[in-house]
Amino acid sequence: MNQIAATLPYKIEELRGTHIMSLGIDIGIDRNGELYLFEVNDGPSTATLISDVAYHKSNYYNYILTNKIST
């Protein structure tokens, strides 16, 4: 996995002829520990993650405010 992470992004950039800011790499591992590359996305979707982060941050801030006020 470390070798893939260290080499694959540069190969993708070379093939595309451009610098890429982020990659989504889907890798499978079989029972023998062999790795299989399923796909590489140069623009992985993070919209779902952003909404999850916002939700958890707002709950955390609310928790801090509630506990700060009650002490």
N, C-alpha and C positions, 0 to 999 in steps of 0.2 A: 504494500500500500504506500509506503514512504517513497519507493522508487517511482511509482505511478504519479504521486503528487509532485515529485521533484522534476519529472521529465514531460509528462503529458501536456501541461499548459503551454509549455514552450513549443511543442510540436504543433499543437492546435493553432497557436499564433503564427507559426511559420507557414502552415497550410493556408490559413486565412489571409495572411499578409497584413495583419493588423494586431495591435495590442488589445488584450481583453482584460477587463477589470474583474470579472467574476465568472466562474464556471460551475455548473452543476454536473457532477459526474456520478452516473449510476453504475455501481459495480456489484456484481453478484459473487458469492463465494460458495463453491460446492463442498460436499462432505469431505473431500480430500484436501481442502484448503486452496484449490486452484481459483484464481480470480478471473472473472469474465466481465468485460466492458460492454454494457448495454447501450448507453448513449451519453453524449456530452452536449450540454446546453450552454451557449455563451451568454444567455440572458435569463438565468433561472428566476422564476416568479417568487417574489418575497412579500406580495400583498397580504397573504394570509398571516404570515409571521408578523408583519407590521401591526395588524389589528390585534393580534394576541399580545404583543408587547405593550401596546397602548392600554389594553384592558387590564393587564396585570400591574402595570405602573400606576394606573389610577386607583386600583384597589389598595395597593401598597401605600400610596400617598394618603388615602382616606384612613387607613389603619394608623399611620403615624400621627396624623392630625387628631384622630379620636383619642389615642393614647396620650398624646401630649396635653390635650385639653383636660383629660380626666385625672391627670396626676398632679 
